[in-house]
Amino acid sequence: MYVRISSRNSGGPLIDSYGHIIGVNTTTFTRKGTGASSGVNFAIPIDTIVRTLPYLIVYGTPYRDRF
């Protein structure tokens, strides 16, 4: 599957060809000093988001027993 992430889409949903959200876009790798995208993009998998989000909402941290 080919997915293109624009630099302006950081934080947006990563959607597959069926319209399912499969992750959250985080960043695009750029070469230092050029500002040009190298074509390497990163996203957080949706399974991680689903597992972590409730703790962030309730405790303000991704870990229940952090404090």
LOFIDREN-352684 format. One record per atom (N, C-alpha, C): residue number from 1; residue in three letters; atom name; x, y, z. Coordinates in nm, 3 decimals. Layout:
<rs>
+-----+--------+-------+---------+---------+---------+
: num : residu : atome :      px :      py :      pz :
+-----+--------+-------+---------+---------+---------+
: NUM :    ALA :    CA :       X :       Y :       Z :
...
+-----+--------+-------+---------+---------+---------+
</rs>
This chain:
<rs>
+-----+--------+-------+---------+---------+---------+
: num : residu : atome :      px :      py :      pz :
+-----+--------+-------+---------+---------+---------+
:   1 :    MET :     N :   0.084 :  -0.116 :   0.000 :
:   1 :    MET :    CA :   0.000 :   0.000 :   0.000 :
:   1 :    MET :     C :   0.090 :   0.124 :   0.000 :
:   2 :    TYR :     N :   0.060 :   0.221 :  -0.083 :
:   2 :    TYR :    CA :   0.133 :   0.346 :  -0.090 :
:   2 :    TYR :     C :   0.054 :   0.454 :  -0.020 :
:   3 :    VAL :     N :   0.118 :   0.525 :   0.072 :
:   3 :    VAL :    CA :   0.052 :   0.633 :   0.144 :
:   3 :    VAL :     C :   0.142 :   0.756 :   0.136 :
:   4 :    ARG :     N :   0.086 :   0.867 :   0.098 :
:   4 :    ARG :    CA :   0.162 :   0.991 :   0.091 :
:   4 :    ARG :     C :   0.118 :   1.081 :   0.205 :
:   5 :    ILE :     N :   0.215 :   1.129 :   0.283 :
:   5 :    ILE :    CA :   0.185 :   1.219 :   0.394 :
:   5 :    ILE :     C :   0.243 :   1.355 :   0.363 :
:   6 :    SER :     N :   0.159 :   1.454 :   0.356 :
:   6 :    SER :    CA :   0.204 :   1.591 :   0.335 :
:   6 :    SER :     C :   0.256 :   1.646 :   0.467 :
:   7 :    SER :     N :   0.351 :   1.736 :   0.461 :
:   7 :    SER :    CA :   0.405 :   1.794 :   0.585 :
:   7 :    SER :     C :   0.299 :   1.869 :   0.664 :
:   8 :    ARG :     N :   0.194 :   1.912 :   0.599 :
:   8 :    ARG :    CA :   0.085 :   1.983 :   0.667 :
:   8 :    ARG :     C :  -0.016 :   1.888 :   0.731 :
:   9 :    ASN :     N :   0.001 :   1.756 :   0.714 :
:   9 :    ASN :    CA :  -0.093 :   1.658 :   0.768 :
:   9 :    ASN :     C :  -0.047 :   1.596 :   0.898 :
:  10 :    SER :     N :   0.059 :   1.647 :   0.958 :
:  10 :    SER :    CA :   0.107 :   1.592 :   1.083 :
:  10 :    SER :     C :  -0.003 :   1.602 :   1.188 :
:  11 :    GLY :     N :  -0.031 :   1.490 :   1.254 :
:  11 :    GLY :    CA :  -0.137 :   1.486 :   1.354 :
:  11 :    GLY :     C :  -0.271 :   1.443 :   1.297 :
:  12 :    GLY :     N :  -0.280 :   1.430 :   1.166 :
:  12 :    GLY :    CA :  -0.404 :   1.389 :   1.102 :
:  12 :    GLY :     C :  -0.414 :   1.238 :   1.091 :
:  13 :    PRO :     N :  -0.531 :   1.188 :   1.055 :
:  13 :    PRO :    CA :  -0.549 :   1.043 :   1.044 :
:  13 :    PRO :     C :  -0.476 :   0.986 :   0.923 :
:  14 :    LEU :     N :  -0.428 :   0.864 :   0.937 :
:  14 :    LEU :    CA :  -0.372 :   0.787 :   0.826 :
:  14 :    LEU :     C :  -0.479 :   0.686 :   0.788 :
:  15 :    ILE :     N :  -0.528 :   0.696 :   0.666 :
:  15 :    ILE :    CA :  -0.643 :   0.618 :   0.622 :
:  15 :    ILE :     C :  -0.603 :   0.522 :   0.511 :
:  16 :    ASP :     N :  -0.651 :   0.397 :   0.520 :
:  16 :    ASP :    CA :  -0.620 :   0.301 :   0.413 :
:  16 :    ASP :     C :  -0.719 :   0.319 :   0.298 :
:  17 :    SER :     N :  -0.704 :   0.238 :   0.195 :
:  17 :    SER :    CA :  -0.786 :   0.252 :   0.075 :
:  17 :    SER :     C :  -0.934 :   0.216 :   0.098 :
:  18 :    TYR :     N :  -0.965 :   0.154 :   0.212 :
:  18 :    TYR :    CA :  -1.104 :   0.124 :   0.246 :
:  18 :    TYR :     C :  -1.169 :   0.232 :   0.332 :
:  19 :    GLY :     N :  -1.092 :   0.334 :   0.369 :
:  19 :    GLY :    CA :  -1.144 :   0.442 :   0.453 :
:  19 :    GLY :     C :  -1.131 :   0.417 :   0.602 :
:  20 :    HIS :     N :  -1.058 :   0.311 :   0.641 :
:  20 :    HIS :    CA :  -1.036 :   0.282 :   0.783 :
:  20 :    HIS :     C :  -0.916 :   0.361 :   0.834 :
:  21 :    ILE :     N :  -0.927 :   0.415 :   0.953 :
:  21 :    ILE :    CA :  -0.814 :   0.484 :   1.014 :
:  21 :    ILE :     C :  -0.716 :   0.378 :   1.065 :
:  22 :    ILE :     N :  -0.592 :   0.384 :   1.018 :
:  22 :    ILE :    CA :  -0.492 :   0.286 :   1.058 :
:  22 :    ILE :     C :  -0.379 :   0.347 :   1.139 :
:  23 :    GLY :     N :  -0.383 :   0.480 :   1.159 :
:  23 :    GLY :    CA :  -0.278 :   0.544 :   1.238 :
:  23 :    GLY :     C :  -0.298 :   0.694 :   1.243 :
:  24 :    VAL :     N :  -0.205 :   0.761 :   1.312 :
:  24 :    VAL :    CA :  -0.204 :   0.907 :   1.320 :
:  24 :    VAL :     C :  -0.068 :   0.953 :   1.271 :
:  25 :    ASN :     N :  -0.068 :   1.037 :   1.169 :
:  25 :    ASN :    CA :   0.056 :   1.089 :   1.112 :
:  25 :    ASN :     C :   0.131 :   1.173 :   1.214 :
:  26 :    THR :     N :   0.263 :   1.153 :   1.223 :
:  26 :    THR :    CA :   0.341 :   1.227 :   1.321 :
:  26 :    THR :     C :   0.443 :   1.320 :   1.257 :
:  27 :    THR :     N :   0.525 :   1.271 :   1.167 :
:  27 :    THR :    CA :   0.630 :   1.355 :   1.112 :
:  27 :    THR :     C :   0.679 :   1.301 :   0.978 :
:  28 :    THR :     N :   0.747 :   1.387 :   0.904 :
:  28 :    THR :    CA :   0.813 :   1.350 :   0.779 :
:  28 :    THR :     C :   0.961 :   1.375 :   0.796 :
:  29 :    PHE :     N :   1.042 :   1.278 :   0.760 :
:  29 :    PHE :    CA :   1.187 :   1.293 :   0.771 :
:  29 :    PHE :     C :   1.238 :   1.385 :   0.661 :
:  30 :    THR :     N :   1.314 :   1.486 :   0.700 :
:  30 :    THR :    CA :   1.375 :   1.577 :   0.602 :
:  30 :    THR :     C :   1.525 :   1.582 :   0.625 :
:  31 :    ARG :     N :   1.598 :   1.603 :   0.519 :
:  31 :    ARG :    CA :   1.743 :   1.616 :   0.531 :
:  31 :    ARG :     C :   1.776 :   1.751 :   0.592 :
:  32 :    LYS :     N :   1.868 :   1.752 :   0.687 :
:  32 :    LYS :    CA :   1.905 :   1.872 :   0.761 :
:  32 :    LYS :     C :   1.948 :   1.983 :   0.664 :
:  33 :    GLY :     N :   1.886 :   2.099 :   0.681 :
:  33 :    GLY :    CA :   1.922 :   2.216 :   0.602 :
:  33 :    GLY :     C :   1.853 :   2.229 :   0.469 :
:  34 :    THR :     N :   1.788 :   2.123 :   0.420 :
:  34 :    THR :    CA :   1.725 :   2.130 :   0.288 :
:  34 :    THR :     C :   1.577 :   2.161 :   0.298 :
:  35 :    GLY :     N :   1.510 :   2.111 :   0.400 :
:  35 :    GLY :    CA :   1.366 :   2.128 :   0.412 :
:  35 :    GLY :     C :   1.288 :   2.041 :   0.314 :
:  36 :    ALA :     N :   1.360 :   1.963 :   0.234 :
:  36 :    ALA :    CA :   1.294 :   1.876 :   0.136 :
:  36 :    ALA :     C :   1.266 :   1.739 :   0.197 :
:  37 :    SER :     N :   1.149 :   1.687 :   0.168 :
:  37 :    SER :    CA :   1.112 :   1.556 :   0.220 :
:  37 :    SER :     C :   1.194 :   1.447 :   0.151 :
:  38 :    SER :     N :   1.235 :   1.349 :   0.231 :
:  38 :    SER :    CA :   1.308 :   1.235 :   0.175 :
:  38 :    SER :     C :   1.213 :   1.123 :   0.137 :
:  39 :    GLY :     N :   1.085 :   1.139 :   0.165 :
:  39 :    GLY :    CA :   0.987 :   1.036 :   0.135 :
:  39 :    GLY :     C :   0.968 :   0.937 :   0.249 :
:  40 :    VAL :     N :   1.037 :   0.958 :   0.361 :
:  40 :    VAL :    CA :   1.021 :   0.871 :   0.478 :
:  40 :    VAL :     C :   0.927 :   0.940 :   0.575 :
:  41 :    ASN :     N :   0.817 :   0.874 :   0.606 :
:  41 :    ASN :    CA :   0.714 :   0.931 :   0.694 :
:  41 :    ASN :     C :   0.688 :   0.838 :   0.810 :
:  42 :    PHE :     N :   0.640 :   0.894 :   0.921 :
:  42 :    PHE :    CA :   0.615 :   0.815 :   1.041 :
:  42 :    PHE :     C :   0.473 :   0.838 :   1.090 :
:  43 :    ALA :     N :   0.413 :   0.732 :   1.146 :
:  43 :    ALA :    CA :   0.279 :   0.740 :   1.201 :
:  43 :    ALA :     C :   0.271 :   0.648 :   1.322 :
:  44 :    ILE :     N :   0.183 :   0.683 :   1.415 :
:  44 :    ILE :    CA :   0.157 :   0.598 :   1.531 :
:  44 :    ILE :     C :   0.045 :   0.503 :   1.493 :
:  45 :    PRO :     N :   0.064 :   0.371 :   1.511 :
:  45 :    PRO :    CA :  -0.041 :   0.275 :   1.475 :
:  45 :    PRO :     C :  -0.169 :   0.297 :   1.557 :
:  46 :    ILE :     N :  -0.282 :   0.270 :   1.496 :
:  46 :    ILE :    CA :  -0.410 :   0.292 :   1.563 :
:  46 :    ILE :     C :  -0.425 :   0.206 :   1.687 :
:  47 :    ASP :     N :  -0.366 :   0.087 :   1.691 :
:  47 :    ASP :    CA :  -0.374 :   0.002 :   1.810 :
:  47 :    ASP :     C :  -0.309 :   0.071 :   1.930 :
:  48 :    THR :     N :  -0.199 :   0.139 :   1.908 :
:  48 :    THR :    CA :  -0.132 :   0.213 :   2.015 :
:  48 :    THR :     C :  -0.218 :   0.330 :   2.062 :
:  49 :    ILE :     N :  -0.281 :   0.399 :   1.969 :
:  49 :    ILE :    CA :  -0.367 :   0.512 :   2.002 :
:  49 :    ILE :     C :  -0.486 :   0.465 :   2.086 :
:  50 :    VAL :     N :  -0.550 :   0.358 :   2.043 :
:  50 :    VAL :    CA :  -0.668 :   0.306 :   2.114 :
:  50 :    VAL :     C :  -0.632 :   0.260 :   2.255 :
:  51 :    ARG :     N :  -0.514 :   0.202 :   2.272 :
:  51 :    ARG :    CA :  -0.471 :   0.154 :   2.403 :
:  51 :    ARG :     C :  -0.428 :   0.268 :   2.494 :
:  52 :    THR :     N :  -0.370 :   0.374 :   2.441 :
:  52 :    THR :    CA :  -0.311 :   0.482 :   2.520 :
:  52 :    THR :     C :  -0.407 :   0.598 :   2.548 :
:  53 :    LEU :     N :  -0.494 :   0.629 :   2.456 :
:  53 :    LEU :    CA :  -0.581 :   0.746 :   2.467 :
:  53 :    LEU :     C :  -0.666 :   0.750 :   2.595 :
:  54 :    PRO :     N :  -0.728 :   0.641 :   2.639 :
:  54 :    PRO :    CA :  -0.806 :   0.649 :   2.763 :
:  54 :    PRO :     C :  -0.722 :   0.694 :   2.884 :
:  55 :    TYR :     N :  -0.596 :   0.648 :   2.893 :
:  55 :    TYR :    CA :  -0.509 :   0.689 :   3.002 :
:  55 :    TYR :     C :  -0.474 :   0.837 :   2.992 :
:  56 :    LEU :     N :  -0.455 :   0.886 :   2.871 :
:  56 :    LEU :    CA :  -0.426 :   1.028 :   2.852 :
:  56 :    LEU :     C :  -0.544 :   1.115 :   2.896 :
:  57 :    ILE :     N :  -0.663 :   1.070 :   2.863 :
:  57 :    ILE :    CA :  -0.783 :   1.146 :   2.898 :
:  57 :    ILE :     C :  -0.805 :   1.147 :   3.049 :
:  58 :    VAL :     N :  -0.796 :   1.031 :   3.114 :
:  58 :    VAL :    CA :  -0.827 :   1.019 :   3.257 :
:  58 :    VAL :     C :  -0.712 :   1.069 :   3.345 :
:  59 :    TYR :     N :  -0.588 :   1.028 :   3.314 :
:  59 :    TYR :    CA :  -0.476 :   1.056 :   3.403 :
:  59 :    TYR :     C :  -0.382 :   1.165 :   3.352 :
:  60 :    GLY :     N :  -0.398 :   1.206 :   3.228 :
:  60 :    GLY :    CA :  -0.308 :   1.307 :   3.171 :
:  60 :    GLY :     C :  -0.171 :   1.252 :   3.137 :
:  61 :    THR :     N :  -0.155 :   1.122 :   3.141 :
:  61 :    THR :    CA :  -0.030 :   1.055 :   3.108 :
:  61 :    THR :     C :  -0.063 :   0.921 :   3.045 :
:  62 :    PRO :     N :   0.025 :   0.866 :   2.962 :
:  62 :    PRO :    CA :  -0.007 :   0.738 :   2.901 :
:  62 :    PRO :     C :   0.006 :   0.618 :   2.996 :
:  63 :    TYR :     N :   0.046 :   0.644 :   3.119 :
:  63 :    TYR :    CA :   0.064 :   0.536 :   3.217 :
:  63 :    TYR :     C :  -0.027 :   0.556 :   3.336 :
:  64 :    ARG :     N :  -0.101 :   0.455 :   3.375 :
:  64 :    ARG :    CA :  -0.196 :   0.466 :   3.485 :
:  64 :    ARG :     C :  -0.126 :   0.490 :   3.619 :
:  65 :    ASP :     N :  -0.015 :   0.422 :   3.644 :
:  65 :    ASP :    CA :   0.054 :   0.432 :   3.774 :
:  65 :    ASP :     C :   0.179 :   0.519 :   3.768 :
:  66 :    ARG :     N :   0.177 :   0.623 :   3.687 :
:  66 :    ARG :    CA :   0.297 :   0.705 :   3.668 :
:  66 :    ARG :     C :   0.332 :   0.785 :   3.793 :
:  67 :    PHE :     N :   0.232 :   0.839 :   3.861 :
:  67 :    PHE :    CA :   0.260 :   0.926 :   3.977 :
:  67 :    PHE :     C :   0.217 :   0.862 :   4.106 :
+-----+--------+-------+---------+---------+---------+
</rs>
